[in-house]
Amino acid sequence: MDNECFCVAMESTGVYWNAVYEAIEEYLPNYQCMMVVNASHMRNLPGRKSDVSDAEWISTLFRHGLLEPSFIPERLIRNLREYSRLHRSLVQECSRYSNRLEKLLQTHGFKLSSVLSNILSVSGRRILTILSQKGRLTFEDVLAAVDKNVKKSVEEIHPAICGKLDYAECKFLSMLLKKVECLDEEIAHIQAAMLELAAPYKIQIEQLDSIPGIDINAALAVIAEVSATPHNNFSDEKKLISWERLCRIPNGLLWRF
């Protein structure tokens, strides 16, 4: 600032550029241009570059207009992206625990998934909770646990879950249920935080949500990755698709590579 340097270019090395970028945003509000550039693009430009002369080389390329900026969204979008990626990670983790729970049941003769479309539905969780406490299920246990909206009758459900668990297996089932419940709570908290954070983009979220196959969570993820105004940062859909590491296949669908 003392030297009236209001244009900044830096190399995108891992996540290390983030702290510098945010510090400039906060403490140098009068900057005219701030550019994060792709390291591989710089290597392809002619000229020598070593660790010592990195800054000088970047400065030289920048002054001659040879650098292309990477897409860096505004801070709110970057924060939303962190939440979105954590949300996706927790959903995947919850799915892994659900699969492990299903494997435990199948191993010990419980075919709950054959009579319930979702073993972690309200009825499914009631059944599993009783099972983790008692090790086996009576007809009366199933009758008390199953909701009236379940398509299958109790007479159909009970024979499919007539296996038996010992003490250690019951304890293991209980641990899995608690882990899934804990992850569900964390996912719900993150969803609420994302909706609060994305409040300025309510209209864009509603527009995305109106597209078949995209719900609120998917809409939030789209905005978190490409911002609410991708047309301001990408000249056409091909560049946006390329930036997202997608390619268009003949039937019109998108495929990530």
Residue pairs with C-beta under 8 A, 6 or more apart in sequence:
1 28
1 30
6 28
6 30
6 31
6 32
6 33
7 31
7 32
7 33
7 34
7 35
7 62
8 24
8 31
8 33
8 34
8 35
9 34
9 35
9 36
9 37
9 58
9 59
9 61
9 62
9 67
10 17
10 20
10 21
10 35
10 36
10 37
10 58
11 17
11 36
11 37
11 39
11 42
11 54
11 58
12 36
12 37
12 38
12 39
12 70
13 39
17 36
21 34
21 36
21 72
22 75
24 31
24 34
25 34
25 75
35 62
35 67
35 69
35 70
36 69
36 70
36 72
37 58
37 67
37 68
37 69
37 70
38 68
38 70
41 67
41 68
42 49
42 57
42 58
42 61
42 67
43 49
45 61
45 66
47 57
47 60
47 61
48 57
49 57
58 67
61 67
71 233
71 234
71 243
72 78
73 81
73 227
73 233
74 227
76 197
76 200
77 223
77 224
77 227
77 228
79 197
80 194
80 197
80 198
80 220
80 223
80 224
81 224
81 225
83 190
83 193
83 194
83 197
83 224
84 194
84 220
84 221
84 224
84 225
85 224
86 190
87 187
87 190
87 191
87 194
87 217
87 221
88 221
90 183
90 186
90 187
90 190
91 187
93 183
94 180
94 183
94 184
94 187
97 176
97 179
97 180
97 183
98 119
98 120
98 180
100 176
101 119
101 120
101 128
101 173
101 176
101 177
101 180
102 113
102 119
104 169
104 172
104 173
104 176
105 111
105 112
105 113
105 119
105 163
106 113
108 163
108 164
108 165
108 169
109 162
109 163
109 164
110 131
110 160
110 161
110 163
111 160
111 161
112 119
112 124
112 127
112 128
112 160
112 161
113 119
114 160
115 152
115 156
115 157
115 160
115 161
116 123
116 124
116 150
116 152
116 157
118 124
119 128
120 128
120 180
121 147
122 147
123 145
123 146
123 147
123 150
125 177
126 144
126 145
126 146
127 137
127 141
127 142
127 145
127 146
127 161
128 173
128 177
129 177
130 137
130 141
130 144
130 145
131 137
131 161
131 165
131 170
131 173
132 165
132 170
132 171
132 173
132 174
132 177
133 170
133 174
134 141
134 170
135 164
135 165
135 166
135 167
135 169
135 170
136 162
136 163
136 164
136 165
137 158
137 161
137 162
139 154
139 158
142 154
142 157
142 158
142 161
143 154
146 154
146 157
150 157
165 173
191 217
194 220
194 224
195 216
195 220
198 205
198 220
198 223
201 223
201 228
204 219
204 223
204 228
205 216
205 219
205 220
205 223
208 214
208 218
208 219
208 222
208 223
209 215
209 216
209 219
214 222
225 244
226 233
226 234
226 240
226 243
226 244
227 233
230 240
234 240
234 243
241 247
241 248
241 254
244 256
245 256
245 257
246 254
246 255
246 256
246 257
247 254
247 255
247 257
248 254
248 255
249 255
